[in-house]
């Protein structure tokens, strides 16, 4: 197993474990709930694309009205269409993508909705991480907001003091609702192409993820 494949496998295992831990935490918070599991794959006779994932959705909950915790791992040849959207992608080479995403919608308006996703991508000669998280409250609680952002800042600062202000700005811009002239929720952090131009730093960025 070459170094690139070994690294991708470690990342994939992390995202699978992340999904498992989040599901366990949600069930601990909502003990009457259960998760429905859907295993899916992309392999068909018509395509050479492969991979799949695990979609877990909550049912019968009393705390969460809707919740989804998803894992995916997909790979295959890079098409001409992909070269137009993926940095460094070339027809005839392979891409690999894996990640975990979470959406939690509680019943109570006093509890915010939370979204987050983390992903890894390899396209030809380039690899990078992306992702982020944000909070959408319905009832204002400045203590909750400060806590949420402080946790994000503490985590970012352990790795790079420039991360939090840069990623917070990206999130605020990404979720800005131009027609309402306001941001969606209280923001969070958002980043993409992290490590694309610094391949030797990918293991440290993996620790950040």
N, CA, C and O of each residue as an XYZ file, in Angstrom:
836
protein
N       0.852     -1.197      0.000
C       0.000      0.000      0.000
C       0.891      1.251      0.000
O       1.711      1.436      0.900
N       0.718      2.127     -1.041
C       1.562      3.310     -1.079
C       1.106      4.338     -0.054
O       0.032      4.214      0.535
N       1.941      5.362      0.152
C       1.702      6.345      1.211
C       0.383      7.097      1.016
O      -0.333      7.351      1.984
N       0.054      7.457     -0.250
C      -1.172      8.199     -0.534
C      -2.408      7.381     -0.171
O      -3.329      7.892      0.465
N      -2.427      6.118     -0.573
C      -3.578      5.253     -0.300
C      -3.709      5.023      1.204
O      -4.816      5.026      1.742
N      -2.575      4.824      1.881
C      -2.598      4.617      3.338
C      -3.176      5.853      4.039
O      -3.988      5.730      4.955
N      -2.753      7.038      3.603
C      -3.244      8.291      4.189
C      -4.756      8.432      3.969
O      -5.494      8.795      4.885
N      -5.203      8.140      2.747
C      -6.637      8.213      2.437
C      -7.439      7.243      3.294
O      -8.547      7.560      3.727
N      -6.880      6.059      3.539
C      -7.584      5.075      4.353
C      -7.712      5.549      5.800
O      -8.745      5.334      6.433
N      -6.666      6.194      6.325
C      -6.722      6.726      7.684
C      -7.796      7.805      7.803
O      -8.530      7.855      8.789
N      -7.880      8.659      6.797
C      -8.885      9.718      6.794
C     -10.285      9.127      6.718
O     -11.184      9.540      7.451
N     -10.460      8.165      5.833
C     -11.764      7.520      5.683
C     -12.196      6.860      6.986
O     -13.356      6.966      7.385
N     -11.270      6.181      7.646
C     -11.581      5.543      8.931
C     -11.993      6.582      9.967
O     -12.899      6.343     10.765
N     -11.322      7.750      9.954
C     -11.675      8.818     10.887
C     -13.104      9.287     10.654
O     -13.864      9.455     11.607
N     -13.475      9.502      9.390
C     -14.815      9.997      9.088
C     -15.892      8.966      9.445
O     -16.984      9.330      9.883
N     -15.585      7.702      9.260
C     -16.522      6.651      9.679
C     -16.704      6.667     11.188
O     -17.823      6.550     11.687
N     -15.598      6.813     11.914
C     -15.652      6.844     13.371
C     -16.369      8.104     13.847
O     -17.115      8.070     14.825
N     -16.137      9.220     13.147
C     -16.816     10.469     13.484
C     -18.334     10.293     13.373
O     -19.079     10.739     14.246
N     -18.781      9.650     12.313
C     -20.214      9.404     12.146
C     -20.760      8.568     13.299
O     -21.823      8.865     13.845
N     -20.029      7.531     13.659
C     -20.462      6.635     14.736
C     -20.566      7.381     16.072
O     -21.534      7.204     16.813
N     -19.564      8.214     16.373
C     -19.557      8.940     17.654
C     -20.692      9.969     17.714
O     -21.323     10.140     18.757
N     -20.948     10.649     16.600
C     -22.020     11.651     16.587
C     -23.380     10.971     16.767
O     -24.229     11.470     17.506
N     -23.585      9.859     16.108
C     -24.845      9.114     16.261
C     -25.036      8.708     17.719
O     -26.129      8.856     18.266
N     -23.979      8.198     18.348
C     -24.070      7.779     19.753
C     -24.408      8.965     20.661
O     -25.173      8.826     21.615
N     -23.828     10.136     20.352
C     -24.092     11.330     21.155
C     -25.535     11.794     20.995
O     -26.182     12.169     21.972
N     -26.037     11.767     19.762
C     -27.426     12.160     19.516
C     -28.378     11.222     20.248
O     -29.351     11.667     20.856
N     -28.097      9.933     20.187
C     -28.966      8.968     20.866
C     -28.894      9.125     22.386
O     -29.883      8.891     23.081
N     -27.735      9.518     22.900
C     -27.618      9.785     24.330
C     -28.472     10.994     24.709
O     -29.091     11.013     25.773
N     -28.504     12.011     23.827
C     -29.301     13.213     24.086
C     -30.790     12.978     23.869
O     -31.627     13.673     24.446
N     -31.114     12.001     23.040
C     -32.511     11.719     22.685
C     -32.730     10.211     22.771
O     -32.830      9.537     21.746
N     -32.806      9.673     24.007
C     -32.803      8.213     24.198
C     -33.999      7.492     23.583
O     -33.937      6.280     23.378
N     -35.079      8.201     23.286
C     -36.227      7.547     22.654
C     -36.087      7.427     21.144
O     -36.908      6.788     20.485
N     -35.059      8.035     20.607
C     -34.877      8.047     19.154
C     -34.164      6.792     18.673
O     -33.512      6.089     19.445
N     -34.304      6.533     17.393
C     -33.544      5.464     16.753
C     -33.112      5.966     15.380
O     -33.730      6.866     14.811
N     -32.040      5.370     14.858
C     -31.535      5.775     13.557
C     -31.870      4.724     12.508
O     -31.735      3.522     12.735
N     -32.306      5.210     11.364
C     -32.505      4.339     10.212
C     -31.244      4.412      9.359
O     -30.773      5.502      9.034
N     -30.708      3.269      9.002
C     -29.460      3.220      8.249
C     -29.709      2.824      6.804
O     -30.428      1.864      6.527
N     -29.109      3.568      5.888
C     -29.225      3.286      4.456
C     -27.824      3.178      3.865
O     -27.081      4.159      3.834
N     -27.469      1.998      3.402
C     -26.179      1.789      2.748
C     -26.375      1.976      1.243
O     -27.270      1.369      0.656
N     -25.551      2.803      0.624
C     -25.708      3.047     -0.807
C     -24.355      2.948     -1.509
O     -23.304      3.126     -0.892
N     -24.401      2.663     -2.799
C     -23.154      2.615     -3.570
C     -23.402      3.159     -4.969
O     -24.539      3.207     -5.440
N     -22.324      3.566     -5.624
C     -22.402      4.208     -6.925
C     -22.088      3.246     -8.061
O     -22.193      3.614     -9.231
N     -21.711      2.045     -7.738
C     -21.260      1.116     -8.767
C     -22.432      0.588     -9.585
O     -23.371      0.010     -9.039
N     -22.370      0.791    -10.892
C     -23.371      0.251    -11.816
C     -22.651     -0.276    -13.048
O     -21.449     -0.069    -13.210
N     -23.390     -0.958    -13.914
C     -22.793     -1.482    -15.140
C     -22.494     -0.363    -16.137
O     -21.685     -0.533    -17.050
N     -23.163      0.797    -15.952
C     -23.015      1.893    -16.910
C     -21.865      2.837    -16.582
O     -21.524      3.685    -17.407
N     -21.260      2.718    -15.411
C     -20.229      3.680    -15.016
C     -19.064      2.986    -14.340
O     -19.211      1.920    -13.743
N     -17.901      3.615    -14.446
C     -16.714      3.095    -13.773
C     -16.510      3.782    -12.427
O     -15.567      3.465    -11.702
N     -17.396      4.726    -12.090
C     -17.315      5.378    -10.792
C     -17.674      4.373     -9.697
O     -18.496      3.481     -9.909
N     -17.065      4.520     -8.547
C     -17.289      3.545     -7.485
C     -17.332      4.248     -6.142
O     -17.132      5.458     -6.030
N     -17.603      3.431     -5.120
C     -17.697      3.961     -3.770
C     -19.134      3.977     -3.300
O     -20.021      3.424     -3.950
N     -19.356      4.613     -2.170
C     -20.699      4.659     -1.615
C     -20.679      5.349     -0.270
O     -19.814      6.177      0.016
N     -21.650      4.990      0.550
C     -21.704      5.643      1.841
C     -22.741      5.059      2.761
O     -23.401      4.071      2.438
N     -22.876      5.686      3.915
C     -23.840      5.272      4.935
C     -24.631      6.510      5.341
O     -24.062      7.471      5.859
N     -25.925      6.488      5.108
C     -26.807      7.578      5.517
C     -27.596      7.131      6.741
O     -28.257      6.093      6.713
N     -27.528      7.908      7.808
C     -28.258      7.581      9.026
C     -29.195      8.735      9.357
O     -28.756      9.870      9.540
N     -30.484      8.437      9.433
C     -31.486      9.459      9.751
C     -32.234      9.062     11.014
O     -32.461      7.881     11.275
N     -32.613     10.069     11.792
C     -33.276      9.823     13.060
C     -34.771      9.597     12.867
O     -35.395     10.228     12.015
N     -35.335      8.704     13.653
C     -36.772      8.465     13.658
C     -37.244      8.329     15.105
O     -36.477      7.934     15.984
N     -38.493      8.656     15.338
C     -39.132      8.475     16.652
C     -38.463      9.264     17.774
O     -38.510      8.859     18.936
N     -37.845     10.379     17.428
C     -37.194     11.173     18.458
C     -38.150     12.086     19.186
O     -39.212     12.425     18.663
N     -37.780     12.490     20.399
C     -38.567     13.470     21.150
C     -37.794     14.776     21.347
O     -38.377     15.793     21.724
N     -36.481     14.748     21.092
C     -35.658     15.953     21.167
C     -35.436     16.526     19.766
O     -35.587     17.727     19.542
N     -35.073     15.640     18.821
C     -34.796     16.074     17.459
C     -35.939     15.706     16.522
O     -36.358     14.551     16.436
N     -36.425     16.722     15.827
C     -37.477     16.472     14.840
C     -36.909     15.753     13.625
O     -37.497     14.795     13.124
N     -35.750     16.230     13.154
C     -35.060     15.591     12.042
C     -33.561     15.656     12.310
O     -33.046     16.649     12.826
N     -32.879     14.581     11.950
C     -31.430     14.570     12.092
C     -30.847     13.603     11.075
O     -31.378     12.516     10.850
N     -29.761     14.014     10.475
C     -29.066     13.154      9.532
C     -27.574     13.204      9.786
O     -26.998     14.280      9.949
N     -26.951     12.035      9.821
C     -25.499     11.940      9.998
C     -24.992     11.023      8.889
O     -25.261      9.822      8.895
N     -24.263     11.593      7.948
C     -23.937     10.868      6.721
C     -22.436     10.716      6.515
O     -21.653     11.616      6.822
N     -22.057      9.564      5.992
C     -20.670      9.296      5.617
C     -20.635      8.898      4.146
O     -21.518      8.186      3.667
N     -19.608      9.364      3.431
C     -19.471      8.959      2.035
C     -17.998      8.777      1.662
O     -17.106      9.403      2.233
N     -17.782      7.908      0.695
C     -16.459      7.644      0.134
C     -16.664      7.313     -1.339
O     -17.207      6.258     -1.667
N     -16.237      8.202     -2.225
C     -16.457      7.999     -3.660
C     -15.160      8.228     -4.421
O     -14.308      9.005     -3.992
N     -15.016      7.548     -5.553
C     -13.790      7.672     -6.336
C     -14.056      7.209     -7.759
O     -15.069      6.571     -8.045
N     -13.131      7.541     -8.635
C     -13.289      7.142    -10.020
C     -12.471      8.018    -10.945
O     -11.725      8.884    -10.489
N     -12.609      7.795    -12.257
C     -11.848      8.590    -13.228
C     -12.360     10.032    -13.294
O     -13.549     10.287    -13.104
N     -11.465     10.950    -13.560
C     -11.835     12.355    -13.667
C     -12.347     12.645    -15.078
O     -11.647     12.422    -16.066
N     -13.565     13.140    -15.152
C     -14.180     13.473    -16.435
C     -13.816     14.899    -16.835
O     -13.247     15.646    -16.039
N     -14.141     15.270    -18.055
C     -13.884     16.632    -18.527
C     -14.643     17.640    -17.675
O     -14.142     18.732    -17.404
N     -15.863     17.273    -17.248
C     -16.668     18.167    -16.414
C     -15.976     18.455    -15.080
O     -16.004     19.581    -14.584
N     -15.352     17.415    -14.507
C     -14.674     17.600    -13.223
C     -13.439     18.487    -13.346
O     -13.083     19.186    -12.397
N     -12.779     18.467    -14.509
C     -11.594     19.310    -14.665
C     -11.951     20.790    -14.595
O     -11.090     21.625    -14.322
N     -13.210     21.115    -14.840
C     -13.632     22.516    -14.834
C     -13.933     23.026    -13.428
O     -14.050     24.233    -13.217
N     -14.059     22.103    -12.457
C     -14.408     22.541    -11.102
C     -13.409     22.094    -10.043
O     -13.451     22.594     -8.919
N     -12.512     21.168    -10.368
C     -11.541     20.680     -9.382
C     -10.145     21.166     -9.727
O      -9.662     20.903    -10.828
N      -9.482     21.872     -8.812
C      -8.117     22.347     -9.070
C      -7.168     21.181     -9.331
O      -7.160     20.202     -8.585
N      -6.375     21.289    -10.380
C      -5.369     20.278    -10.659
C      -5.889     19.013    -11.306
O      -5.108     18.103    -11.586
N      -7.192     18.928    -11.553
C      -7.770     17.710    -12.116
C      -7.445     17.603    -13.606
O      -7.522     18.587    -14.342
N      -7.087     16.406    -14.034
C      -6.785     16.156    -15.442
C      -7.507     14.893    -15.885
O      -7.559     13.901    -15.159
N      -8.062     14.948    -17.088
C      -8.738     13.782    -17.645
C      -7.742     12.623    -17.707
O      -6.594     12.797    -18.116
N      -8.195     11.454    -17.299
C      -7.336     10.279    -17.310
C      -6.735      9.970    -15.954
O      -6.171      8.893    -15.757
N      -6.848     10.910    -15.004
C      -6.397     10.638    -13.643
C      -7.613     10.315    -12.772
O      -8.748     10.331    -13.247
N      -7.366     10.025    -11.507
C      -8.440      9.596    -10.611
C      -8.723     10.653     -9.549
O      -7.848     11.437     -9.183
N      -9.966     10.658     -9.061
C     -10.302     11.490     -7.911
C     -10.728     10.582     -6.761
O     -11.134      9.438     -6.966
N     -10.627     11.112     -5.566
C     -11.059     10.392     -4.361
C     -11.635     11.417     -3.401
O     -11.011     12.449     -3.153
N     -12.806     11.152     -2.861
C     -13.442     12.088     -1.930
C     -14.114     11.313     -0.807
O     -14.759     10.291     -1.043
N     -13.958     11.809      0.415
C     -14.619     11.181      1.555
C     -14.959     12.256      2.586
O     -14.300     13.293      2.651
N     -15.983     12.002      3.381
C     -16.357     13.007      4.368
C     -17.559     12.596      5.195
O     -18.199     11.574      4.947
N     -17.843     13.425      6.185
C     -18.985     13.229      7.073
C     -19.755     14.543      7.165
O     -19.156     15.613      7.273
N     -21.078     14.458      7.121
C     -21.911     15.657      7.252
C     -23.020     15.411      8.266
O     -23.476     14.283      8.452
N     -23.446     16.495      8.921
C     -24.429     16.401     10.005
C     -25.438     17.543      9.888
O     -25.058     18.692      9.662
N     -26.712     17.227     10.040
C     -27.762     18.247     10.156
C     -28.665     17.831     11.321
O     -29.212     16.728     11.326
N     -28.816     18.715     12.297
C     -29.652     18.427     13.468
C     -30.716     19.515     13.617
O     -30.399     20.689     13.807
N     -31.990     19.103     13.528
C     -33.120     20.020     13.702
C     -33.902     19.602     14.952
O     -34.583     18.576     14.931
N     -33.817     20.365     16.022
C     -34.537     20.009     17.258
C     -36.010     20.422     17.194
O     -36.401     21.252     16.374
N     -36.807     19.832     18.065
C     -38.209     20.239     18.188
C     -38.322     21.608     18.846
O     -39.083     22.457     18.382
N     -37.575     21.827     19.914
C     -37.701     23.048     20.692
C     -37.072     24.236     19.966
O     -35.941     24.131     19.493
N     -37.781     25.364     19.866
C     -37.189     26.559     19.261
C     -36.086     27.159     20.129
O     -35.372     28.060     19.689
N     -35.943     26.665     21.360
C     -34.886     27.171     22.240
C     -33.534     26.520     21.946
O     -32.502     26.939     22.469
N     -33.561     25.496     21.107
C     -32.329     24.797     20.744
C     -32.008     25.098     19.283
O     -32.857     24.888     18.417
N     -30.802     25.586     18.988
C     -30.467     25.945     17.601
C     -30.358     24.728     16.690
O     -30.106     23.612     17.145
N     -30.551     24.962     15.405
C     -30.232     23.971     14.387
C     -28.732     24.058     14.103
O     -28.169     25.151     14.046
N     -28.101     22.926     13.930
C     -26.664     22.917     13.651
C     -26.392     22.138     12.365
O     -26.998     21.098     12.104
N     -25.472     22.666     11.581
C     -24.999     21.988     10.370
C     -23.489     21.891     10.448
O     -22.831     22.824     10.910
N     -22.932     20.781     10.006
C     -21.477     20.723      9.867
C     -21.104     19.647      8.861
O     -21.835     18.673      8.677
N     -19.964     19.830      8.212
C     -19.431     18.789      7.341
C     -17.919     18.953      7.242
O     -17.382     20.060      7.299
N     -17.263     17.824      7.094
C     -15.813     17.798      6.925
C     -15.494     16.820      5.810
O     -16.083     15.741      5.750
N     -14.582     17.172      4.937
C     -14.317     16.346      3.764
C     -12.839     16.405      3.362
O     -12.112     17.338      3.702
N     -12.433     15.383      2.636
C     -11.090     15.300      2.067
C     -11.242     15.001      0.585
O     -12.100     14.216      0.182
N     -10.395     15.640     -0.228
C     -10.478     15.449     -1.675
C      -9.084     15.292     -2.262
O      -8.157     16.015     -1.897
N      -8.949     14.351     -3.164
C      -7.723     14.205     -3.936
C      -8.113     14.194     -5.414
O      -8.967     13.417     -5.840
N      -7.466     15.076     -6.189
C      -7.730     15.133     -7.631
C      -6.400     15.282     -8.346
O      -5.805     16.360     -8.357
N      -5.941     14.196     -8.940
C      -4.662     14.257     -9.626
C      -3.526     14.541     -8.669
O      -3.280     13.766     -7.745
N      -2.831     15.649     -8.881
C      -1.647     15.963     -8.066
C      -1.983     16.726     -6.800
O      -1.095     16.942     -5.976
N      -3.224     17.142     -6.608
C      -3.589     17.967     -5.461
C      -4.497     17.217     -4.483
O      -5.326     16.397     -4.880
N      -4.319     17.521     -3.191
C      -5.194     17.014     -2.134
C      -5.509     18.157     -1.196
O      -4.687     19.054     -1.011
N      -6.696     18.137     -0.597
C      -7.051     19.203      0.331
C      -8.203     18.780      1.240
O      -8.883     17.783      0.996
N      -8.401     19.574      2.298
C      -9.529     19.401      3.213
C     -10.485     20.586      3.058
O     -10.090     21.680      2.656
N     -11.731     20.335      3.384
C     -12.727     21.402      3.391
C     -13.762     21.102      4.460
O     -13.797     20.009      5.025
N     -14.605     22.091      4.725
C     -15.683     21.849      5.677
C     -16.012     23.061      6.512
O     -15.663     24.192      6.172
N     -16.690     22.803      7.610
C     -17.066     23.875      8.516
C     -18.341     23.543      9.267
O     -18.880     22.442      9.157
N     -18.814     24.520     10.036
C     -20.051     24.328     10.795
C     -20.665     25.680     11.092
O     -19.975     26.697     11.158
N     -21.984     25.671     11.271
C     -22.669     26.915     11.604
C     -23.879     26.610     12.473
O     -24.346     25.474     12.547
N     -24.371     27.652     13.126
C     -25.481     27.523     14.072
C     -26.613     28.461     13.648
O     -26.382     29.635     13.358
N     -27.836     27.930     13.615
C     -29.005     28.747     13.281
C     -29.981     28.714     14.449
O     -30.738     27.753     14.591
N     -29.977     29.755     15.293
C     -30.897     29.790     16.444
C     -32.245     30.383     16.069
O     -32.378     31.092     15.071
N     -33.240     30.077     16.891
C     -34.583     30.654     16.725
C     -34.906     31.581     17.891
O     -35.657     32.545     17.745
N     -34.330     31.275     19.044
C     -34.453     32.134     20.232
C     -33.050     32.638     20.556
O     -32.119     31.840     20.667
N     -32.891     33.933     20.708
C     -31.566     34.510     20.905
C     -31.026     34.211     22.303
O     -31.723     34.372     23.304
N     -29.768     33.771     22.346
C     -29.078     33.518     23.607
C     -27.619     33.865     23.412
O     -26.857     33.073     22.859
N     -27.225     35.043     23.863
C     -25.845     35.481     23.638
C     -24.831     34.585     24.329
O     -23.718     34.413     23.833
N     -25.203     34.011     25.474
C     -24.288     33.092     26.162
C     -24.002     31.875     25.292
O     -22.855     31.440     25.187
N     -25.040     31.325     24.668
C     -24.863     30.175     23.775
C     -23.969     30.550     22.589
O     -23.098     29.778     22.190
N     -24.195     31.736     22.036
C     -23.438     32.158     20.860
C     -21.960     32.315     21.200
O     -21.087     31.875     20.452
N     -21.697     32.946     22.337
C     -20.311     33.140     22.751
C     -19.625     31.793     22.983
O     -18.474     31.596     22.593
N     -20.343     30.876     23.618
C     -19.790     29.548     23.890
C     -19.442     28.833     22.579
O     -18.347     28.288     22.434
N     -20.370     28.840     21.638
C     -20.172     28.171     20.351
C     -18.936     28.712     19.636
O     -18.086     27.947     19.181
N     -18.849     30.030     19.543
C     -17.720     30.627     18.832
C     -16.411     30.489     19.606
O     -15.346     30.385     18.998
N     -16.475     30.486     20.928
C     -15.246     30.318     21.712
C     -14.670     28.929     21.526
O     -13.454     28.766     21.426
N     -15.535     27.925     21.480
C     -15.066     26.556     21.245
C     -14.398     26.451     19.879
O     -13.347     25.825     19.743
N     -15.018     27.074     18.855
C     -14.419     27.059     17.520
C     -13.067     27.762     17.528
O     -12.100     27.266     16.950
N     -13.003     28.915     18.182
C     -11.754     29.676     18.234
C     -10.662     28.899     18.967
O      -9.519     28.848     18.512
N     -11.015     28.296     20.099
C     -10.029     27.517     20.861
C      -9.441     26.401     20.010
O      -8.233     26.161     20.024
N     -10.317     25.717     19.264
C      -9.861     24.605     18.425
C      -8.963     25.112     17.307
O      -7.900     24.544     17.052
N      -9.389     26.180     16.640
C      -8.589     26.742     15.548
C      -7.242     27.236     16.050
O      -6.215     26.994     15.416
N      -7.239     27.931     17.192
C      -6.009     28.541     17.712
C      -4.948     27.511     18.070
O      -3.757     27.821     18.053
N      -5.361     26.295     18.391
C      -4.388     25.253     18.709
C      -3.530     24.906     17.497
O      -2.421     24.390     17.638
N      -4.050     25.191     16.311
C      -3.362     24.800     15.080
C      -2.793     25.977     14.306
O      -1.702     25.885     13.743
N      -3.534     27.093     14.275
C      -3.055     28.266     13.540
C      -3.896     29.463     13.973
O      -5.121     29.435     13.859
N      -3.243     30.513     14.468
C      -3.973     31.672     14.982
C      -4.712     32.433     13.881
O      -5.593     33.243     14.170
N      -4.360     32.178     12.634
C      -5.048     32.862     11.533
C      -6.338     32.151     11.123
O      -7.162     32.724     10.410
N      -6.517     30.901     11.573
C      -7.663     30.109     11.110
C      -9.010     30.728     11.483
O      -9.865     30.944     10.624
N      -9.187     31.011     12.777
C     -10.521     31.425     13.219
C     -11.009     32.700     12.530
O     -12.106     32.693     11.972
N     -10.237     33.801     12.544
C     -10.754     35.002     11.866
C     -10.966     34.791     10.366
O     -11.911     35.326      9.788
N     -10.089     34.014      9.743
C     -10.208     33.772      8.302
C     -11.407     32.877      7.985
O     -12.171     33.158      7.061
N     -11.566     31.799      8.755
C     -12.650     30.859      8.482
C     -14.005     31.428      8.902
O     -15.023     31.131      8.277
N     -14.021     32.246      9.956
C     -15.273     32.892     10.374
C     -15.751     33.848      9.283
O     -16.937     33.874      8.953
N     -14.831     34.629      8.725
C     -15.161     35.563      7.649
C     -15.725     34.802      6.441
O     -16.705     35.231      5.832
N     -15.105     33.687      6.108
C     -15.579     32.876      4.972
C     -16.997     32.378      5.210
O     -17.822     32.368      4.296
N     -17.276     31.963      6.446
C     -18.610     31.468      6.788
C     -19.636     32.594      6.704
O     -20.718     32.409      6.147
N     -19.300     33.757      7.253
C     -20.222     34.889      7.215
C     -20.546     35.288      5.777
O     -21.686     35.629      5.461
N     -19.539     35.243      4.914
C     -19.757     35.603      3.516
C     -20.561     34.530      2.785
O     -21.421     34.842      1.962
N     -20.276     33.267      3.090
C     -20.943     32.153      2.413
C     -22.431     32.125      2.736
O     -23.258     31.851      1.865
N     -22.770     32.412      3.999
C     -24.165     32.334      4.425
C     -24.861     33.699      4.463
O     -25.881     33.855      5.135
N     -24.323     34.672      3.756
C     -24.971     35.976      3.705
C     -26.167     35.920      2.748
O     -26.034     35.513      1.594
N     -27.334     36.335      3.248
C     -28.556     36.341      2.446
C     -28.709     37.736      1.846
O     -29.192     38.659      2.503
N     -28.295     37.873      0.603
C     -28.248     39.196     -0.019
C     -29.632     39.848     -0.100
O     -29.764     41.058      0.086
N     -30.659     39.041     -0.377
C     -31.994     39.628     -0.540
C     -32.578     40.112      0.789
O     -33.475     40.955      0.804
N     -32.067     39.576      1.906
C     -32.528     40.026      3.225
C     -31.504     40.920      3.923
O     -31.771     41.489      4.981
N     -30.321     41.029      3.302
C     -29.235     41.837      3.852
C     -28.873     41.422      5.280
O     -28.702     42.257      6.169
N     -28.763     40.104      5.467
C     -28.386     39.573      6.771
C     -27.753     38.205      6.586
O     -27.905     37.563      5.546
N     -27.035     37.771      7.626
C     -26.446     36.431      7.580
C     -27.461     35.412      8.068
O     -28.404     35.752      8.784
N     -27.261     34.161      7.676
C     -28.125     33.095      8.173
C     -27.580     32.619      9.507
O     -26.464     32.104      9.578
N     -28.359     32.788     10.560
C     -27.910     32.351     11.874
C     -26.771     33.194     12.404
O     -26.648     34.373     12.072
N     -25.932     32.576     13.239
C     -24.834     33.315     13.866
C     -23.480     32.920     13.275
O     -22.432     33.230     13.842
N     -23.512     32.237     12.138
C     -22.265     31.871     11.482
C     -21.532     30.745     12.180
O     -22.121     29.942     12.903
N     -20.237     30.708     11.946
C     -19.386     29.638     12.478
C     -18.056     29.720     11.769
O     -17.428     30.779     11.742
N     -17.617     28.614     11.195
C     -16.399     28.623     10.386
C     -16.659     27.864      9.091
O     -17.504     26.970      9.046
N     -15.935     28.222      8.047
C     -16.042     27.553      6.747
C     -14.686     27.653      6.059
O     -14.066     28.716      6.061
N     -14.222     26.548      5.467
C     -12.934     26.559      4.774
C     -12.954     25.548      3.634
O     -13.724     24.588      3.648
N     -12.102     25.779      2.658
C     -11.973     24.850      1.540
C     -10.568     24.943      0.963
O      -9.866     25.932      1.175
N     -10.162     23.914      0.235
C      -8.834     23.844     -0.383
C      -7.712     24.006      0.638
O      -6.639     24.519      0.317
N      -7.967     23.565      1.875
C      -6.977     23.674      2.934
C      -5.880     22.633      2.715
O      -6.140     21.432      2.784
N      -4.666     23.087      2.454
C      -3.547     22.189      2.210
C      -3.265     21.929      0.750
O      -2.324     21.204      0.426
N      -4.061     22.506     -0.146
C      -3.878     22.232     -1.585
C      -2.477     22.593     -2.058
O      -1.886     21.880     -2.869
N      -1.951     23.693     -1.553
C      -0.623     24.149     -1.974
C       0.462     23.825     -0.946
O       1.593     24.297     -1.055
N       0.099     23.004      0.063
C       1.059     22.637      1.102
C       0.952     21.137      1.400
O       0.556     20.751      2.500
N       1.299     20.302      0.434
C       1.114     18.854      0.602
C       1.822     18.262      1.809
O       1.352     17.282      2.386
N       2.961     18.855      2.199
C       3.691     18.304      3.341
C       2.967     18.569      4.660
O       3.260     17.925      5.667
N       2.022     19.513      4.659
C       1.299     19.859      5.883
C      -0.007     19.077      6.040
O      -0.709     19.244      7.037
N      -0.338     18.230      5.069
C      -1.604     17.502      5.135
C      -1.769     16.667      6.405
O      -2.864     16.645      6.966
N      -0.715     15.970      6.886
C      -0.890     15.206      8.144
C      -1.271     16.107      9.325
O      -2.097     15.720     10.151
N      -0.672     17.314      9.414
C      -1.030     18.229     10.497
C      -2.460     18.756     10.320
O      -3.189     18.934     11.297
N      -2.850     19.001      9.071
C      -4.219     19.456      8.807
C      -5.213     18.339      9.122
O      -6.339     18.606      9.542
N      -4.800     17.107      8.921
C      -5.636     15.960      9.291
C      -5.924     15.985     10.782
O      -7.034     15.671     11.211
N      -4.921     16.357     11.573
C      -5.101     16.472     13.027
C      -6.107     17.572     13.340
O      -6.917     17.422     14.254
N      -6.069     18.670     12.601
C      -7.013     19.773     12.804
C      -8.437     19.292     12.522
O      -9.354     19.590     13.287
N      -8.623     18.561     11.443
C      -9.947     18.036     11.113
C     -10.450     17.117     12.222
O     -11.552     16.577     12.124
